[in-house]
Structure formats: C-alpha cells, structure tokens
Amino acid sequence: MMIFIMLCLLFIIISVIGFIRFRVTSPYSKGIFLAVVFSILAVVCLAQNYTQSLIQGAEDGISISNQVAYWLIGEDNWTVERFKEWFELSIYFTLFLIVIYPIVMIAEKRLNRKNV
C-alpha cells in the first residue's frame, strides 16, 4: 500500500539531491514543484475513482478504477466513503503544497541574495 507515495517521495528526494549536486538554481522549490505535479496526478486519479464508485450499476459492487488509486488506497475495506476520504485528503495535501511552493521560492531567493 502507498507505493505511489513512496516512489514519488523517493523520486523527489533524489531529484532535489541531484539539483543541489549539479548546482541548479532553486533546487528546493523545483522539488516542491515536482511534488505538486505528482500530487495533482494523484488528485485526478482519486477523483476519477471516487466518481466512478458513485455510478450505480457500473460495476458489480465497487472497485478501484485505476492503478494509481489502487497504489494509494490498497486492497482493504473499499467503501464509497473511504474513496471520498482519500480524494479529499489528496486535495488538502495538494493545496498545502501549492501554498508552500511560493514560500519556498521566496525563501530561496532571499538566501541566494544573502550568499551573493
């Protein structure tokens, strides 16, 4: 369970380390941007999964409708309420990352000005 989150975190950490190693400007904000992109992908997949579960008769019961949603939710206790909960949590997390992104950009620019 949570394979998608772990793989995304690993990719982001390795990317930020690579950005720092190769002296890319604003490595942390670029890492946050990658996290925003992955988070938006998760929101879209979870939204599609949640809305698919609301359609009566679309499946024989409810099921996971895409691989990313499966990686996030796992195999246990599938309910429409759980799908909605995961979808809402992913929205809140994505909004948090979107708010953090400009803050990290400003902090990096200020630190760069002090170091120059």
Number of C-alpha atoms within 10 A of each C-alpha: 12 13 14 18 17 13 11 15 16 12 15 20 16 13 17 21 15 13 17 14 10 10 10 12 13 18 21 22 20 19 21 21 18 18 22 20 15 18 21 17 15 23 23 17 19 29 20 17 24 25 14 17 23 13 10 10 9 11 11 7 10 18 18 20 17 12 14 21 24 19 17 18 21 15 11 7 9 15 14 16 11 13 24 18 14 19 23 15 13 20 19 13 15 21 15 12 18 17 11 15 19 14 12 17 17 13 14 17 13 11 11 12 9 8 7 5
